Amino acid sequence: MIDLSTLRVFLVAAEEGNFSNAAKRLHLSQSAVSQNIQAIEKAYDVELFIRKGRSVQLSENGEALLPVTREVIRAARLLEDNLKNINDRVCGELLIACSTSAGKYLMPALLSMFQVEYPAVHPRVRVVPRNSIYEQLLSLKIPMGVTSKLFEHRDIECQPLFDDRIYVIVPFDHPWAEYGVATPDDLLDQKVIMREEISGTCETAMQALKKYSITPDMLNVTMELGNPEAIEMAVERGVGIAFVSEMVAARGLALGRVKKVKLQGVDLRRTVYIARHVSNPFTRAQTLFWEFAKDQREQLNSEIWKSLTNFEPVP
């Protein structure tokens, strides 16, 4: 009979598509991962993975085994959770997938607040693209996801978590910096640094500018960067101006390295949501965290801004 630890190795290797990455997640050696997979293949005379150099791909047999493995692991976690709850002890792993800004700024604050009440819970945050969160929720690969995208699907429940604002930021010595106000049309004469189009920040900004008949191809995009901190740093260096979440800009604003500019008539607010699959049974820790996130929304907003602006401003 296959033990649970071996099944976990197979599941993680399937999710990573790479034995080396799976080994890092499992805190095992790469050879230990390979040996576990080979043990299943030898015992049942099946090929689970097709080896392609350093990467691996699930075989047809592996694809068939994957959903069953997920169900077994999920059932084992629920069983373990119930056993631990006999002594009223809340513990276990808390896996959450997040988009970039949420994973870096929101979750550390929220999870630290949660662990004050439940110190035995072990959070694990996975930073992935927004579209990947949607796909992983639907396929039950993750119990919860946090993103600025409101998923409209009958099997996914979303609840508001955080109120974010998008600002135009400029270098501290930019002509707009003194007054802090510009019009949407003024953007057309500026060098702009953008995130990739699939990012929540870019989507929010371009949706707002659409009302003023401004499309992405009309902007003088001098640089496209996939990392929000890199964009803020590029603005500091005078490369151009940019749309960023206030979470990202907070440090530079507090230190006086960048200035925020209000676009007249443009509302650049957005909501960050926490989402789950309605048919995915939660452990006690996951249930408590879901309720905690709902109850702590106002405090989270306050704590985030306090932590992000706790810098000594430049005179």
C-alpha positions in Angstrom: 0.0 0.0 0.0 1.3 3.5 -0.8 1.8 5.7 2.2 0.7 9.3 2.4 4.2 10.7 2.3 4.9 9.1 -1.0 1.6 10.4 -2.4 2.5 13.9 -1.3 5.8 13.6 -3.2 3.9 12.6 -6.3 1.4 15.4 -5.9 4.0 18.1 -5.4 6.2 16.8 -8.3 3.1 16.9 -10.5 2.3 20.5 -9.5 5.9 21.7 -10.0 6.7 19.8 -13.1 10.3 19.6 -11.8 11.8 17.2 -9.3 14.3 19.8 -8.1 11.6 22.4 -7.3 9.5 19.7 -5.7 12.4 18.7 -3.5 12.7 22.3 -2.3 9.0 22.5 -1.4 9.2 19.2 0.5 12.5 19.9 2.1 13.9 16.7 0.6 16.8 15.9 -1.6 16.1 15.6 -5.4 17.2 12.0 -5.3 14.7 11.3 -2.5 11.9 12.7 -4.7 13.1 10.6 -7.6 13.2 7.5 -5.5 9.7 8.0 -4.2 8.3 8.3 -7.7 10.3 5.3 -8.9 9.0 3.3 -6.0 5.4 3.8 -7.1 6.3 3.2 -10.8 8.1 -0.1 -10.0 5.6 -1.4 -7.5 2.7 -1.0 -9.9 4.5 -1.2 -13.2 3.4 2.2 -14.4 5.1 5.3 -15.8 3.9 8.4 -14.0 6.2 11.0 -15.6 7.8 11.5 -18.9 11.3 12.7 -18.2 12.6 15.6 -20.4 16.0 16.7 -19.2 15.5 18.6 -16.0 11.8 18.9 -16.4 9.1 16.2 -16.1 5.7 15.9 -17.6 2.8 13.8 -16.3 2.1 10.7 -18.4 -1.4 9.6 -19.2 -1.3 7.3 -16.2 0.0 10.1 -14.0 -2.8 12.5 -15.2 -5.4 9.8 -14.2 -3.8 9.4 -10.8 -3.5 13.1 -10.0 -7.2 14.0 -9.1 -7.5 10.8 -7.0 -4.3 11.7 -5.2 -5.6 15.2 -4.4 -8.8 13.7 -2.9 -6.8 11.2 -0.7 -4.5 14.0 0.6 -7.4 16.3 1.2 -9.3 13.5 3.1 -6.1 12.8 5.1 -5.8 16.4 6.1 -9.4 16.6 7.2 -8.9 13.5 9.3 -5.8 14.9 10.9 -7.6 18.2 11.5 -10.5 16.4 13.3 -8.1 14.4 15.4 -6.3 17.5 16.5 -9.5 19.3 17.2 -10.4 16.6 19.8 -8.1 18.6 22.1 -9.4 21.9 20.7 -6.0 22.7 19.2 -6.1 24.7 15.9 -3.0 23.9 13.8 -1.9 22.6 10.5 -0.9 24.1 7.1 -2.7 27.2 5.7 -2.0 27.4 2.0 -3.0 30.6 0.2 -2.2 31.7 -3.4 -1.8 35.4 -4.0 -1.2 37.8 -6.8 2.1 39.8 -6.5 1.2 42.9 -4.4 -1.2 40.9 -2.2 1.4 38.3 -1.5 4.1 40.8 -0.6 2.1 43.4 1.3 -1.3 42.1 2.5 -0.7 38.6 3.6 2.3 39.1 5.9 0.2 41.7 7.9 -3.0 39.6 7.9 -1.2 36.3 8.7 0.8 37.8 11.5 -2.5 39.1 13.0 -4.0 35.6 12.6 -1.0 33.8 14.2 -1.4 35.9 17.4 -4.6 34.0 18.0 -3.6 30.7 16.4 0.2 30.3 16.8 0.2 26.6 15.9 -1.0 27.3 12.3 1.6 27.2 9.6 0.9 29.6 6.8 2.3 29.0 3.3 1.9 31.8 0.7 2.3 31.0 -3.0 2.7 34.1 -5.2 1.3 33.4 -8.7 -0.3 35.3 -11.6 -4.0 36.3 -11.2 -5.2 33.9 -13.9 -3.4 31.0 -12.3 -5.3 31.7 -9.0 -8.6 31.3 -10.9 -7.4 28.1 -12.6 -6.1 26.6 -9.3 -9.2 27.4 -7.4 -11.4 25.7 -10.0 -9.2 22.6 -10.1 -9.1 22.5 -6.3 -5.3 22.8 -6.2 -5.5 25.5 -3.6 -8.1 26.2 -0.9 -7.9 30.0 -1.0 -6.7 32.8 -3.3 -6.2 36.5 -2.8 -6.3 38.8 -5.8 -7.8 42.1 -7.2 -9.8 40.1 -9.7 -13.5 39.4 -8.8 -14.0 35.9 -10.1 -17.6 35.5 -11.4 -18.2 31.7 -11.4 -20.9 29.8 -9.7 -18.4 27.5 -7.9 -16.2 30.4 -6.5 -17.1 32.6 -3.6 -15.3 35.9 -3.2 -15.4 38.3 -0.3 -13.8 41.8 -0.1 -10.6 41.9 1.9 -8.8 45.2 1.3 -9.4 48.6 -0.4 -6.5 49.5 -2.6 -5.8 52.7 -4.5 -3.8 53.2 -7.7 -1.7 56.3 -8.0 0.3 58.0 -10.7 3.7 58.5 -9.2 6.4 60.8 -10.6 10.0 61.6 -9.6 10.3 64.0 -6.8 11.6 66.8 -9.1 9.0 66.2 -11.9 7.0 69.3 -13.0 3.8 67.7 -11.8 5.2 67.1 -8.3 4.7 70.6 -6.9 0.9 70.7 -7.6 0.2 67.0 -7.5 -2.6 67.3 -10.2 -2.7 66.5 -13.9 -5.4 65.7 -16.5 -5.7 62.3 -18.3 -4.6 64.0 -21.6 -1.4 65.1 -19.9 -0.3 61.5 -19.8 0.1 61.5 -23.6 3.2 63.7 -23.4 4.9 61.6 -20.7 7.2 58.6 -20.7 5.3 55.9 -19.0 6.5 52.7 -17.2 3.9 50.0 -17.3 3.2 46.6 -15.8 2.3 43.7 -18.1 -1.3 44.0 -19.4 -2.6 41.1 -17.4 -1.7 42.7 -14.1 -4.5 44.1 -11.9 -2.8 47.5 -11.7 -2.5 47.9 -15.5 -6.1 46.7 -15.9 -7.5 49.1 -13.4 -5.6 52.1 -14.9 -6.5 51.4 -18.5 -10.1 50.7 -17.7 -10.3 54.1 -16.0 -8.6 55.9 -18.9 -10.9 54.2 -21.4 -13.6 56.7 -20.4 -11.4 59.4 -21.7 -10.7 57.6 -25.0 -7.1 56.8 -24.0 -5.9 53.4 -25.1 -2.6 51.6 -24.3 -1.2 52.3 -27.8 -1.6 56.0 -27.3 0.8 56.1 -24.3 4.5 56.5 -24.7 5.5 53.3 -22.9 9.2 53.6 -22.5 9.6 50.5 -20.4 7.5 47.5 -19.3 8.5 45.8 -16.0 6.9 42.7 -14.4 7.8 43.7 -10.8 6.0 46.6 -9.1 9.0 47.4 -6.9 11.2 47.7 -10.0 8.7 50.1 -11.5 8.8 52.3 -8.3 12.6 52.3 -8.4 12.6 53.2 -12.1 10.4 56.2 -11.3 12.8 57.2 -8.5 15.6 57.2 -11.1 13.7 59.5 -13.4 13.0 56.9 -16.2 9.3 57.9 -16.4 6.0 58.1 -14.5 3.9 55.1 -13.6 0.7 53.7 -12.2 1.3 51.7 -9.0 -0.7 50.5 -6.1 -0.3 52.7 -3.0 1.0 49.7 -1.2 4.0 49.7 -3.6 4.4 53.5 -3.6 4.1 53.9 0.2 7.8 53.7 1.1 8.9 56.0 -1.7 6.2 58.5 -0.8 7.1 58.5 2.9 10.7 59.0 2.1 10.1 61.7 -0.4 11.7 59.9 -3.3 8.5 59.9 -5.5 5.4 62.1 -5.5 1.8 61.0 -6.1 -0.3 62.9 -8.7 -4.1 63.0 -8.8 -5.6 62.6 -12.3 -8.6 64.9 -12.5 -11.8 63.0 -12.8 -10.2 59.6 -12.6 -11.1 57.1 -9.9 -8.4 54.5 -9.5 -9.6 52.5 -6.5 -9.9 48.8 -6.5 -10.9 46.0 -4.1 -8.7 43.0 -3.3 -10.7 39.8 -2.7 -10.2 36.5 -0.9 -11.8 33.6 -2.8 -12.5 29.9 -2.4 -14.1 27.0 -4.2 -17.5 26.4 -2.6 -17.3 22.6 -2.7 -13.7 22.4 -1.3 -14.1 21.3 2.3 -12.1 23.5 4.7 -10.0 22.4 7.6 -10.7 24.2 10.9 -7.7 26.4 10.4 -8.9 27.4 6.9 -12.4 28.1 8.2 -11.2 30.2 11.0 -8.9 32.2 8.7 -11.7 32.8 6.2 -13.9 34.2 9.0 -11.0 36.1 10.5 -10.3 37.8 7.1 -13.9 38.9 6.9 -14.0 40.2 10.5 -10.6 42.0 10.4 -11.1 43.8 7.1 -11.3 47.3 8.6 -8.3 46.6 11.0 -6.3 45.2 8.1 -6.8 48.4 6.1 -5.5 50.4 9.1 -2.6 48.1 9.9 -1.4 47.9 6.3 -1.1 51.7 5.9 0.5 52.0 9.3 3.2 49.5 8.5 3.8 50.8 5.0 4.3 54.4 6.0 6.4 53.8 9.1 9.4 55.5 7.6 11.3 58.6 8.6 10.3 61.2 6.0 12.8 63.3 4.1 12.8 67.0 5.4 
